[in-house]
Amino acid sequence: MEYLTTIEMSKEWGISPRRIALLCEQHRVDGVIKKGKTWLIPYNALKPEDARKNHSRRGGLEC
């Protein structure tokens, strides 16, 4: 399996390498491996949804 670093994945996902490292630490990215201080992320890993966004308002009834 091919892996990318946080820096390489930041270019793919459009977010900072530090944010990706935090997502890895929080176990929000599937299949990651930590080698020393470096997170290795599968090249086909999906970007987790932003938990800060409130998705409950989408598709709801509006008055």
N, C-alpha and C positions, 0 to 999 in steps of 0.2 A: 504494500500500500504506500502511496506517495503522501508525504506530509509537507505542510507549509509552516513557516514560523509566524509569529504574531505580526511581524513587519510585513511579510508577504501577504498575509491574509487581510491586513488593514487596507491594502490597495484594492483587494477584491470586494470587501464589504463596505468600504468608505467610512470607517471609524478608526479611532486611534489604536495603536498597538497596546497601550496601557488599558484601554477599555476591553480589548479582546482578552488580555491576561486576566482581568477581573472576571470576565464571563467564564473563563476556564477554571479559575479558582472557585467559583460558585457552582461548578458542575453543570453549567447551562449549555455547554457545547459537547456533543457526543463524540466519543472516540479519541479524545485528546490524551497525549502522553507528555509527562514532564521529564526532561533530560537535563539534570543539573538545574540551572535557572531558566532554561528555555522551554516554552510550551510548543509542542508539535501538534498541529491540527490537520486532520485528514483533508485533502484538497477538495473533497466533495461535501464537507460539512456544511450544514445549513446555518445561516445567521439566525440567532435567537431573536424572538420578538422583544421589543422594548417593553419591559414590565412597568415602566413609569407611565405608559400611555393607558388611558382608560378606554378599553374596548367595549365596555358595556353600553355605551351611548350609541354605538353604531347600529343601525337597523331598528332602533327603538321608535316608539310612537311619539310623535311630536304634537303638541296641542296648538 
